[in-house]
Amino acid sequence: MTQASDLVYMSARQVAEYLDLNEKKVYAMANDRILPATKITGKWLFPKILIDRWIMDSCHSGMLTDRLLITGSDDPLLAMLVARLMSQVGSRELISYSATGSRLGLELLSKGYADVCTLHWGSLEERNIRHPALLKGYANHQQWIMIHGYTRQQGLIVRPDIQHRCLEQSQILGQPWRWVFRQEGAGSQQHLEHWLLSQGARADQLNAILTAHSERELAGYIARGDADIGFGCQAVAAESGLGFVPLLNESFDFVMTQSIYFRRQLQQLFTMLASPQTRQMAGVLTGYDLSNTGQLIWTAAQ
């Protein structure tokens, strides 16, 4: 009889025996992408090494794992912190940040492909309504908690030579400017559509010529003269030498399972966020308020 330790791939029956679970439960967990598995010609196969990794990841509040995969909303301060954290840990661990946009990030988190998702889906005043409402639309949200990262200035990123013509919001939409949008599901695109609604307008009424998949890509189009105006955060506008019209303060937050919260790399990141060096860095980037960094602001039990 083949021993579990000799297996490379396991069947659902073998996984059920290995984990002491009902076989139907194993199939359900595979379909919900809770267990690492692949389907070959209609049959589920479970890589033994990933099953063991999944077990280890569930132990000791995740503190024994050697990786942290962050996805979700784009942010220059977070990108800089992750780069600094990686330079500290070297090749011993992996801390990765993939800016996918808020909605795709949450979908990846719900399927177990990411450990942490960052998001910004409403103004600071509306955060306690909009963020939980968004989270509840995803599978496994009952296991999630939300930690406050920081507050950002969000608004219009524009060519410097037209910034003076944006002082009156009501006059912006009458200009024949070329707009660059963010992809569907990005927090910045959500902000733009809400702002347009407040102005009695719609996104399809704008001269949108490009779609960017990150705020830095958006700023790049404007800086190169390929577009005139878009929606993003102040820090991105400043680092690209562009004009900025502030429209709202937003909450940039971190979502994860409770066990991931205690993971060593994430705690290192939150410690770095609260440091004087990071506050100084945020001041240079402009548009950040780190006053309540690390505060628990939502659990599924609320």
Secondary structure, 3 states (H helix, E strand, C coil): CCCHHHCCEECHHHHHHHHCCCHHHHHHHHHCCCCCCEEECCEEEEEHHHHHHHHHHHCHHHCCCCEEEEEECCCHHHHHHHHHHHHHHHHHCEEEEEECCHHHHHHHHHCCCCCEEEECCCEHHHHHHHHHHHHCCCCCHHHEEEEEEEEEEEEEEECHHHHHHHCCHHHHCCCCCCEEEECCCCHHHHHHHHHHHHCCCCHHHCCEEEEECCHHHHHHHHHCCCCCEEEEEHHHHHHCCCEEEEEEEEEEEEEEEHHHHCCHHHHHHHHHHCCHHHHHHHHHHCCEECCCCCCEEEECCC
